[in-house]
Amino acid sequence: MTTHRAEFHLASPEDTAQLAVRLGAELRAGDCVLLSGGIGAGKSHFARALILSRLAEPEDVPSPTFTLVQTYDLLDGELWHADLYRLSDVNHIIELGLLDAMQSAITLIEWPDRLADLTPRNALHIEIGDAARDDTRTLNMNATDERWARVIEALQT
């Protein structure tokens, strides 16, 4: 099994948002993007920029830290944004409907380690490194599913 990888060096929050917008243009129903990184790494910033780029009309895009899941109606389906940081029981993932959403909607999931054995094998993994001294970030993408090979390559150009 081949792993498709890319590393991006982002100089500013704007660069992070631009990469999110570019990725957003490539997403379709059934795509799952797993966002990892420490608190303050930029996961929610990345997700917010991606979500706003897909909405027909701009709206408030809050972090789902307390609601666990926010859903958005797109022109071509639904987008689910989940923040699993406060999730204490993996069974809540099923109760939230997140497993079904991973099949039928675009899903962005922060703190995906909480998924444990429910982590989809065809997901795109994004790890955002914390800033060392300023607003720069290193963002690593990897996936084993062939679906992501072309997407990752397109984002590198």
Long-range contacts (C-beta under 8 A, 24 or more apart in sequence): 1-144, 2-144, 2-146, 2-149, 3-142, 3-143, 3-144, 4-141, 4-142, 4-143, 4-144, 4-148, 4-149, 4-152, 4-153, 5-140, 5-141, 5-142, 5-152, 6-140, 6-141, 6-142, 6-152, 6-155, 6-156, 7-138, 7-139, 7-140, 7-141, 8-138, 8-139, 8-140, 8-141, 8-155, 8-156, 9-136, 9-137, 9-138, 10-136, 10-137, 10-138, 10-139, 11-135, 11-136, 12-135, 12-136, 13-42, 13-45, 13-135, 16-42, 16-45, 16-46, 16-49, 16-128, 16-137, 16-139, 17-45, 17-46, 17-49, 18-49, 19-46, 19-139, 19-155, 20-45, 20-46, 20-47, 20-49, 20-50, 20-53, 21-49, 21-50, 21-53, 22-154, 22-155, 23-50, 23-151, 23-155, 24-49, 24-50, 24-51, 24-53, 24-54, 25-53, 26-151, 26-154, 26-155, 27-54, 27-106, 28-76, 28-77, 28-106, 29-76, 29-77, 29-78, 29-104, 29-105, 29-106, 30-102, 30-103, 30-104, 30-105, 30-106, 31-106, 31-107, 31-124, 31-147, 32-102, 32-106, 32-107, 32-109, 32-120, 32-122, 32-123, 32-124, 33-106, 33-107, 33-108, 33-109, 33-123, 33-124, 33-126, 34-109, 34-112, 34-115, 34-119, 34-123, 34-124, 34-125, 34-126, 35-108, 35-109, 35-110, 35-112, 35-126, 35-128, 36-110, 36-111, 36-112, 36-113, 36-125, 36-126, 36-127, 36-128, 37-127, 37-128, 37-129, 37-130, 38-130, 40-130, 41-128, 41-129, 41-130, 41-131, 41-137, 42-128, 42-137, 43-110, 43-128, 44-83, 44-110, 46-126, 46-128, 46-139, 47-81, 47-108, 47-110, 50-108, 51-79, 51-81, 51-108, 54-79, 54-106, 64-110, 68-92, 68-96, 69-96, 69-97, 69-98, 71-101, 71-105, 74-106, 77-104, 77-105, 77-106, 78-104, 78-105, 78-106, 79-105, 79-106, 79-107, 79-108, 80-105, 80-106, 80-107, 80-108, 81-107, 81-108, 81-110, 82-107, 82-108, 82-109, 82-110, 83-110, 83-111, 84-109, 84-110, 84-111, 84-112, 84-114, 84-115, 85-110, 85-111, 85-114, 87-111, 87-114, 90-114, 90-115, 90-116, 90-117, 90-118, 93-118, 94-118, 121-145, 122-147, 124-148, 124-151, 124-152
